[in-house]
Amino acid sequence: MKNIDMSLRLVWLLCVPTLMSLVGVPTVRGAETDSQRTPNFVVFLVDDLGYMDVGANNPDCFYETPHINRLAESGMRFTDGYAANPVCSPTRYSLMTGKYPTRVDATNFFSGKRGGKFNPAPLNDNMPLDEITIAQALKGQGYATFFAGKWHLGESEEYYPQNRGFDVNIGGYSRGGPYSGKRYFAPFENPQMKEESPAGDHLPDRLARDTASFIKANQDKPFLAYLSFYSVHTPLMGRPDLVEKYKKKASAISGQEFGDEEQVFGNKPRKVRTLQKHAVYAAMVEAMDQAVGKVLQQLEDSGVADNTVVIFTSDNGGLSTSEGSPTSNLPLRGGKGWVYEGGIRVPWIVRFPGITKAGSESAEPICSIDLFPTLAASAGVNVQHEIDGIDIRPALRGNSLDRETLYWHYPHYSNQGGIPGGAIREGDFKLIERYEDGRVHLYNLATDIGETNDLASSMPERVDQMRSRLHRWYQTVDAKFLQEKNGQRPWTPEN
């Protein structure tokens, strides 16, 4: 692999100027995909779903996910897939743009400004209007574009999906959860969703029905259907029939449900869930899985499954250390809000007809920054601006990727108690740097996926090399850090 310190990629140079290029939308030419057909795309983004929350990744999973499991059996499962950030909005930005969220200071959920020992870094809580989204890129290629569910990328309507390249927006606006109406049950009272649901209608099913209707109506043209579930984010609410089912299932499980986690700030002891048996959360996971199944069935019914790329992923790791701590990510350490693996390693499943082999898996590290370039390349889009992600189709064919490093930057105190810190993964090694005091930790993920054996003191040369590379990346993306509070100054890379 080539040594690429900055992880910057200049994707396909603009060939034929058009009016679209003058207004900031990438120009395109005819699709040149493996199948010589322009593929459709269906993206499933689940909110707060942990790596260990699906049966395809965890055979002992408490939650039942048969449709997601069958998707994995028909495509490729990534064992080392990541979100670009341990909380939602930054990862959503990266999926839309192909860039690290640190580039625009979108480093926490919008708008999360919790302080701790120090003040957090400055936060930009809107996806800048000059960013080119994957929907805009595909729309310029003649795609019909559809969004349903959680957006959480801007505070007012000019930032909403319908103004960022999506022809249709069902339910996407500023809020990070279904906090209006009866929340997960109709009436939803969502300002971006026409109230066409009968009383008691369930939100994940409603969003799946709308997605299926869009696919059916656009089956004769290329389309992007982006279903961004509000599930399985809080509030913890499940369908009564499924909750009852999992209460019975949980009653047969014994063992310690919680363990101790480190205390980053505050004076309340931090606990982490160590056993999956939360009946309401399980009901939410299964209902989401059923919604995925409904959309996949529509692809079959519309006769487009063999020309549709399906991507399934999550925006961050499972919620394990606060807000009800409904899931366990073990053997991964931590969860949402932490730069440990439990907070950033997430499910990634891709089914690409003609490229992926059924039931295959890859250990190539991939990240949410890779969605944009992969879809753009697959559709024959020529992009004239720099992005950070790469086209992962070589990995989908079973080959290696030309990338050495992935980076994370979280200069905030998370709602879940996580570390303000950065991280770099290079091969099997991962280095974590704490922003309060500059301490570093080094782990070999191949032998210590739970990040319990710190190798920093025994491998100083590797620490220096990885830390130097991480610091160069900070400069490249203009990273911001914790701020002074009450006369106390935190560590910075210049200290």
HELIX and SHEET records of a PDB file:
HELIX    1   1 LEU A   19  LEU A   22  1                                   4    
HELIX    2   2 TYR A   51  ASP A   53  5                                   3    
HELIX    3   3 PRO A   66  SER A   74  1                                   9    
HELIX    4   4 CYS A   88  THR A   97  1                                  10    
HELIX    5   5 PRO A  101  VAL A  104  5                                   4    
HELIX    6   6 ILE A  134  LYS A  139  1                                   6    
HELIX    7   7 GLU A  157  TYR A  159  5                                   3    
HELIX    8   8 PRO A  161  ASN A  163  5                                   3    
HELIX    9   9 LEU A  203  ALA A  217  1                                  15    
HELIX   10  10 PRO A  240  ALA A  250  1                                  11    
HELIX   11  11 ALA A  279  ASP A  301  1                                  23    
HELIX   12  12 ALA A  305  ASN A  307  5                                   3    
HELIX   13  13 GLU A  341  ILE A  344  1                                   4    
HELIX   14  14 SER A  368  ASP A  370  5                                   3    
HELIX   15  15 LEU A  371  SER A  378  1                                   8    
HELIX   16  16 ARG A  393  LEU A  396  1                                   4    
HELIX   17  17 PRO A  460  VAL A  477  1                                  18    
SHEET    1   A 2 ARG A   9  LEU A  10  0                                        
SHEET    2   A 2 GLU A 386  ILE A 387 -1                                        
SHEET    1   B 8 VAL A 168  ILE A 170  0                                        
SHEET    2   B 8 ALA A 144  GLY A 149  1                                        
SHEET    3   B 8 PHE A 223  SER A 228  1                                        
SHEET    4   B 8 ASN A  40  VAL A  46  1                                        
SHEET    5   B 8 THR A 308  SER A 314  1                                        
SHEET    6   B 8 TRP A 348  ARG A 351 -1                                        
SHEET    7   B 8 MET A  76  PHE A  78 -1                                        
SHEET    8   B 8 SER A 360  SER A 362  1                                        
SHEET    1   C 2 GLY A  81  TYR A  82  0                                        
SHEET    2   C 2 ILE A 366  CYS A 367  1                                        
SHEET    1   D 2 PHE A 258  ASP A 260  0                                        
SHEET    2   D 2 LYS A 271  ARG A 273 -1                                        
SHEET    1   E 4 THR A 405  TYR A 410  0                                        
SHEET    2   E 4 GLY A 421  GLU A 426 -1                                        
SHEET    3   E 4 PHE A 429  ARG A 434 -1                                        
SHEET    4   E 4 VAL A 440  ASN A 444 -1                                        
END                                                                             
